[in-house]
């Protein structure tokens, strides 16, 4: 209840909306009441109220109608994403109805069950103004369950009038009509029961063009003959579109009786398999084919005994006596019995026949132990191909063939769950004007996917709700936590910080969670959506968010101990917020991260979605230094940082924005997207300057300097790197060394060899002081390159070989590619071709493995030089020509110029004077514009690369 100033008011939507308001506000109130306590997005409200073609002023009209609801005293509140009815769900008749129905499902006492369902049905006053079809399906299911309970209690005559009313309301509901026939027949009104069948047949043929199902026809034959058919076939109708399960079905068809336990999650097709097998085996079990939907052992025994023609007066009251009579009745007979929906072993024991000639098929969502001699058949979801096949059999193969990709996507969005596929197929089959792609769009929204998976009396949510309500409170809480985390899998290093393993075992036993690998759990996608729904409905927001926060901290405690300093990269600028590093580390870091990358990426995104900004940023950054940056995992790097940045923009933390921008700048730099890298670094530098953060400014300037260096913008690069060195000197030796290395490499390119030697040696010293082995190796390589440019090849080889050996001890595979390339080129200049070729191919393979485009192009150029030196002129021309668009794409003019110079040499050796001259002229122009050392060598090229005959 909630107060409107004049007393308490109850919202009623199961019929005309109350409190009474005009039609459009009534529709809006009804939608908000269905989602009571949850935010309904504005766009979804507009879509539900006005349909696919809303008026131009729909958003304004919605605001006006919301205002009228508020004036009526209804607690409708505006939130960032939409509107919410901020009331206790128990004040809404729909939620009270659902609670009663759910409680009845757990009730073993048939009298209490019938009374509870009756109270639920009394809440209905007419047709709802919204979601009428979906809600009507729930009412029909509740009515059928209530009739089942009343029939089991023997209240046949009392049922008939009200059951007739239900049949009039749902004329196409075969099961209701069968229940009415059963009530009439058991009340001695056989003629009326047969009349109901004839009316049913006429309605079905006239309206749908189909005959009544086999179960109803069998019931008619039973009534017609005055007793049940000697075959006693009480199986539900077999699914004509039964798909897959070939291996499991073969096991059942090849069996010689006994007890089989078919287990699996809700909607996976356990009952369908059991019923299909029972129909196939009917001839081998001629004394009866029985089906019982389990409520309680006592009620089930009553139904089984009646099915075997035991008169009512002979059925004892006690469950023990009924069980004994049941065993005696089927003794020596061949009967197949399907016990559907078993929740405990205690339900089953009294129902098992003593005769070895009987076959008992048990279906259950639970993994239960303690039943002797049982053989188990676990069911999982269908394969992708099987799910599409099932969809085609329901929908029609022609529609699936017309949109094969969309059909496969529908199956995927259904999680390949047979019930979900069956529902989507039924919905599409009833809407011939809908393309399959339309349902793809509707299913793609996680928030409303379970709402879409409803068709007539089939609903995925209903089955999941039953399983959820059967759990104890600890297991329910764990279920909600798993759903709200939103992770595809949850490994032990996460769940161990959140839950007790015994509780997880309960979810596994209930088939709401699957164990994969060692102590690793996965929740089916549709189960996860339901679990998230329950979390958002039952848990306070701080409690929900704390689950994600604790999961991020758990991940940080493992990942933080696996970080390394990236070379020539943005240093870590986020502290660890006091996270204690886990004492347990993965034995194989690469294998561990390869397995956990998608999970860790999703965890950052989930934290960012909830505006847990600081820990989202922290985990995103730690992952760069533990994995993304070390192994060039650019997609995950970009995903995590983009998600974190969006959260930062919402919360307004400027420093975190600058930190993330620097990291994204570094990512684009490593991906050779130089223009984008410059943009990210520039904005970060501006933010850091505005914050007065000199260390951050220096980090951004280092990035700007390296980008400008690669673009050939040397004055800008020297200015930026000089500023970075000035800011970092004395407080960040590694950052200072990075700046020195960049300055030294530029001086080398400009031909200032002495300046390059001095700066690079100083960089090597500072790197050593900072204990950066990678830095030392790169500085040594840089010094070697200066010697190589001067023609001092022995000194060059000493330095690059030492650099390569140092890198081998760091595990940095990419830097090892660069030192191998440098060494190969020195050997090439010395005329040592074979070892040079081995190093070239080693470096080429390594760059390709990690996706380093610049490194691969650099090594390919060296390969072209090698082929030129080896006399393979055609091969050299091909390699070097193919590199031209690569340098253009990477915006690297210096490397284009160097490749053009080499290509000109190849043309000259081939005697193609015009092509050689054309390549050399373009190269000379670039070297002159850039001001590099090669501008002084241009005049030497024709004589240096003249054909051998001319040079002689």
Secondary structure, 3 states (H helix, E strand, C coil): CEECCCCEECEECCCCCECCCCHHHHHHHHHHHHCCCCCEEHHHHHHHHHCCCCCCCHHHHHHHHHHHHHHCCCCEEEECCEEEECCCHHHEHHHHHHHHHHHHHCCCCHHHHHHHHHHHHHCCCCCCCCCHHHHHHHHHHHHHHHHHHHHHCCCHHHHHHHHHHHHHHCCCCHHHHHHHHHHHHHCCCHHHHHHHHHHHHHHHHHHHCCCCCHHHHHHHHHHHCCCCCCCCECCCCCCCCCCCCHHHHHHHHCCCCEEEEEECCCCCCHHHHHHHHHHHCHHHCCCCEEEEECCCHHHHHHHHHHHCCCCHHHCCCCHHHHHHHHHHHHCCCCCEEEEEEECCHHHHHCCCCCCCCCEEEEEECCCCCCCCCEEEEECCCCCHHHHHHHHHHHHCHHHHHHCHHHHHHHHHHCCCCHHHHHHHHHHHHCCCCCCHHHHHHHHHCHHHHHHHCEECCEEHHHHHHHHHHCCCHHHHHHHHHHHHHCCCEECHHHHCCCCCHHHHHHHHHCCCCEECCCCCEECCHHHHHHHHHHHHHHCCHHHHHHHHHHHHHHHHHHHHHHCCCCCCCCCCCCCCCCCCCCCCCCCCHHHHHHHHHHHHHHHHHHHHHCCCHHHHHHHHHHHHHHHHCCCCCHHHHHHHHHHHHHHHHHHCCHHHHHHHHHHHHHHHHHCCCHHHHHHHHHHHHHHHHHHCCHHHHHHHHHHHHHHHHHHCCHHHHHHHHHHHHHHHCCCCHHHHHHHHHHHHHHHHHCCCHHHHHHHHHHHHHHHHHCCCHHHHHHHHHHHHHHHHHCCCHHHHHHHHHHHHHHHHCCCCHHHHHHHHHHHHHHHHHCCCHHHHHHHHHHHHHHHHHHCCHHHHHHHHHHHHHHHHHHCCHHHHHHHHHHHHHHHHHHCCHHHHHHHHHHHHHHHHHHCCHHHHHHHHHHHHHHHHHHCCHHHHCHHHHHHHCCCHHHHC
